[in-house]
Amino acid sequence: MKQFFIIATPIGNLEDITLRAIRTLKEVDLVLCEDTRVTKKLLDKYEIKTPTMSYHSQSKLSKIDKILDLIEERKTLALVSDAGTPCISDPGSLLVSKIKEKFLEDIQIIPIPGPSAVISALSGAGVPVSDFLFLGFLPHKKGRETLFKEISESKRTVVFFESPHRILKTLESLKKYLKDNKKITIARELTKIYEQIISGDSEELLSYFNKNKDKIKGEFVVIISKN
């Protein structure tokens, strides 16, 4: 049976990769990468010589057709993203859908678990996480304010990603809509040298980042507690 691997890679610290992931990356015929330059750093560290090919959100449908042809030729492929688990807020989900559609029961889709910014942030937040709502990246404009209203009314812990360019505006919106008892946790630079997990209400966090502009770097995971 044909095989297609979905491999989680480090979100920062290159040591955060499983032995199974390293072995599989060495054994497959081709690694599909969000950015081949980023993946090369990981492959070089573990002396992995497997060829790579780019696949990302701007890839044309012809690239998917090429990947399907390679699988038809019984090439074993692995999909990685720049960081973390592919297909989570990531274009890989479309590719996996097309693979399943074409090959039906004649292919094994094999996820190899590993690092996740969402799970890492939740584990260090100290908030109720028996259930949570993950929103990925929030929309830049349309529907953004409506979403903040929904977050404020959620009975579940809410998690989403934010960029350094929009984090202050996001905190302003949370200050506008959130109730006072809602705790916010922000995790940034997870697993890296300047990793930080900080908690408070919206006003406290907005004040902190306005006073510490040097901390507005890296990708942010924002968690709003249900309590």
C-alpha positions as CSV (number, residue, x, y, z in Angstrom):
1,M,0.0,0.0,0.0
2,K,1.2,3.5,-0.8
3,Q,2.2,5.7,2.2
4,F,2.2,9.4,2.8
5,F,3.7,10.8,6.1
6,I,2.7,14.0,7.9
7,I,5.6,14.9,10.2
8,A,5.7,17.4,13.0
9,T,8.9,19.4,13.2
10,P,10.3,21.7,15.9
11,I,8.6,25.0,16.6
12,G,12.0,26.6,17.5
13,N,14.5,24.4,19.3
14,L,15.8,21.9,16.7
15,E,16.2,19.3,19.5
16,D,12.5,19.0,19.8
17,I,12.0,16.2,17.2
18,T,11.2,12.6,17.7
19,L,13.5,9.7,16.8
20,R,10.7,8.3,14.6
21,A,10.5,11.6,12.7
22,I,14.2,11.6,12.1
23,R,14.2,8.0,10.9
24,T,11.2,8.6,8.6
25,L,12.7,11.7,7.1
26,K,15.8,9.6,6.2
27,E,13.7,6.8,4.7
28,V,11.2,8.6,2.5
29,D,11.9,9.4,-1.2
30,L,11.0,13.1,-1.0
31,V,10.2,15.7,1.7
32,L,7.6,18.3,0.9
33,C,8.4,21.6,2.6
34,E,6.7,24.9,3.3
35,D,10.1,26.6,2.8
36,T,13.0,24.4,1.6
37,R,15.5,26.7,3.2
38,V,14.0,26.4,6.6
39,T,13.7,22.6,6.4
40,K,17.3,22.3,5.2
41,K,18.5,23.6,8.5
42,L,16.7,20.8,10.3
43,L,17.8,18.2,7.8
44,D,21.4,19.3,7.9
45,K,21.5,19.1,11.7
46,Y,20.5,15.4,11.6
47,E,22.5,14.6,8.5
48,I,19.4,13.8,6.4
49,K,20.1,13.8,2.7
50,T,16.6,13.2,1.4
51,P,15.6,15.5,-1.5
52,T,13.1,18.3,-0.9
53,M,10.4,20.0,-2.9
54,S,8.4,23.1,-1.9
55,Y,4.7,23.0,-1.2
56,H,3.0,26.0,0.4
57,S,-0.1,28.2,0.3
58,Q,0.9,29.8,-3.0
59,S,1.6,26.5,-4.8
60,K,-0.5,26.0,-7.9
61,L,-2.8,23.1,-8.5
62,S,-0.2,21.7,-11.0
63,K,2.1,21.2,-8.0
64,I,-0.6,19.0,-6.3
65,D,-0.9,17.1,-9.6
66,K,2.8,16.5,-9.7
67,I,2.7,15.2,-6.1
68,L,-0.1,12.9,-6.9
69,D,1.8,11.6,-9.9
70,L,4.8,10.8,-7.6
71,I,2.6,8.9,-5.2
72,E,1.1,7.0,-8.2
73,E,4.7,6.0,-9.1
74,R,4.9,4.6,-5.6
75,K,7.3,7.2,-4.3
76,T,7.0,7.6,-0.5
77,L,6.6,11.3,0.5
78,A,6.6,13.2,3.7
79,L,5.0,16.6,4.4
80,V,6.5,19.1,6.9
81,S,5.8,22.7,7.7
82,D,8.3,25.3,8.7
83,A,7.4,24.7,12.4
84,G,5.0,22.4,14.3
85,T,2.4,20.0,13.0
86,P,1.4,20.3,9.3
87,C,-2.2,20.8,8.3
88,I,-3.0,22.8,11.5
89,S,-3.6,26.4,10.2
90,D,-1.6,25.2,7.2
91,P,-2.2,24.6,3.5
92,G,-1.2,20.9,3.9
93,S,-4.8,20.0,4.7
94,L,-5.8,20.7,1.0
95,L,-3.1,18.4,-0.2
96,V,-4.0,15.6,2.2
97,S,-7.7,15.9,1.1
98,K,-6.7,15.6,-2.6
99,I,-4.5,12.5,-1.8
100,K,-7.3,10.8,0.0
101,E,-9.8,11.7,-2.7
102,K,-7.6,10.2,-5.5
103,F,-6.2,7.1,-3.8
104,L,-9.1,6.2,-1.4
105,E,-8.3,3.0,0.4
106,D,-5.0,2.5,-1.5
107,I,-2.9,4.8,0.7
108,Q,-2.0,5.1,4.3
109,I,-1.9,8.6,5.6
110,I,0.5,8.3,8.6
111,P,0.8,11.3,11.0
112,I,4.0,11.4,13.1
113,P,3.2,13.5,16.1
114,G,5.4,16.0,17.7
115,P,5.7,19.7,18.6
116,S,2.6,22.0,18.7
117,A,2.6,25.6,19.6
118,V,-1.0,25.3,20.8
119,I,-0.4,22.4,23.1
120,S,2.9,23.8,24.4
121,A,1.2,27.1,25.3
122,L,-1.8,25.5,26.9
123,S,0.4,23.3,29.0
124,G,2.2,26.3,30.5
125,A,-0.8,28.6,30.9
126,G,-2.3,27.2,34.1
127,V,-5.9,27.6,32.8
128,P,-8.8,25.2,32.4
129,V,-8.1,23.1,29.3
130,S,-10.3,20.1,29.6
131,D,-11.9,21.6,26.4
132,F,-10.9,24.5,24.3
133,L,-11.7,26.3,21.1
134,F,-8.8,26.9,18.6
135,L,-9.3,29.6,16.1
136,G,-6.0,29.6,14.2
137,F,-5.0,33.0,12.8
138,L,-7.7,35.6,13.2
139,P,-8.9,37.4,10.0
140,H,-7.1,40.6,9.4
141,K,-10.1,42.8,8.7
142,K,-13.5,41.3,7.8
143,G,-15.3,39.7,10.8
144,R,-12.6,40.5,13.2
145,E,-14.6,42.5,15.7
146,T,-17.5,40.1,15.5
147,L,-15.1,37.3,16.4
148,F,-13.8,39.2,19.5
149,K,-17.4,39.5,20.7
150,E,-17.8,35.8,20.3
151,I,-14.6,35.2,22.2
152,S,-15.8,37.3,25.1
153,E,-19.0,35.2,25.3
154,S,-17.3,31.8,25.0
155,K,-17.8,29.2,27.7
156,R,-14.6,27.5,26.6
157,T,-11.0,28.5,26.8
158,V,-10.1,30.1,23.5
159,V,-6.7,29.9,21.7
160,F,-5.5,31.6,18.6
161,F,-2.3,32.7,16.8
162,E,-1.3,36.4,16.4
163,S,1.5,38.2,14.6
164,P,3.7,40.8,16.3
165,H,2.3,43.4,13.9
166,R,-1.2,43.0,15.2
167,I,-0.8,41.9,18.9
168,L,-1.3,45.4,20.3
169,K,-4.5,46.0,18.3
170,T,-5.7,42.5,19.4
171,L,-5.1,43.4,23.0
172,E,-7.0,46.7,22.5
173,S,-10.0,44.8,21.1
174,L,-9.8,42.3,23.9
175,K,-9.8,45.1,26.4
176,K,-12.9,46.5,24.7
177,Y,-14.9,43.3,24.7
178,L,-13.7,41.0,27.5
179,K,-15.2,40.8,30.9
180,D,-12.9,41.7,33.8
181,N,-12.6,38.1,35.1
182,K,-11.2,36.8,31.9
183,K,-7.6,35.8,32.2
184,I,-5.3,36.2,29.2
185,T,-2.1,34.2,28.7
186,I,0.4,35.1,25.9
187,A,3.1,32.7,24.9
188,R,5.8,33.8,22.5
189,E,9.1,32.5,21.2
190,L,8.2,29.1,22.5
191,T,11.2,26.7,22.9
192,K,13.6,29.5,21.9
193,I,16.1,31.4,24.0
194,Y,13.7,34.3,24.7
195,E,10.7,32.1,25.4
196,Q,8.1,33.9,27.5
197,I,4.7,33.0,28.9
198,I,2.9,35.9,30.6
199,S,-0.6,36.2,32.1
200,G,-2.9,39.0,33.2
201,D,-6.0,40.9,32.1
202,S,-6.2,42.8,28.8
203,E,-5.2,46.1,30.4
204,E,-2.2,44.7,32.2
205,L,-0.9,42.9,29.1
206,L,-1.5,45.9,26.9
207,S,0.4,48.1,29.4
208,Y,3.3,45.6,29.6
209,F,3.8,45.3,25.8
210,N,3.5,49.1,25.3
211,K,6.3,49.6,27.9
212,N,8.3,46.7,26.5
213,K,8.2,47.1,22.7
214,D,11.3,44.9,22.4
215,K,9.2,42.0,23.5
216,I,6.9,42.3,20.5
217,K,8.8,39.7,18.5
218,G,8.1,36.2,17.2
219,E,4.8,34.4,16.8
220,F,2.2,34.8,19.6
221,V,-0.1,32.3,21.0
222,V,-3.0,34.0,22.8
223,I,-5.1,32.1,25.3
224,I,-8.3,33.5,26.9
225,S,-9.5,31.5,29.9
226,K,-13.1,30.5,30.2
227,N,-13.0,31.7,33.9
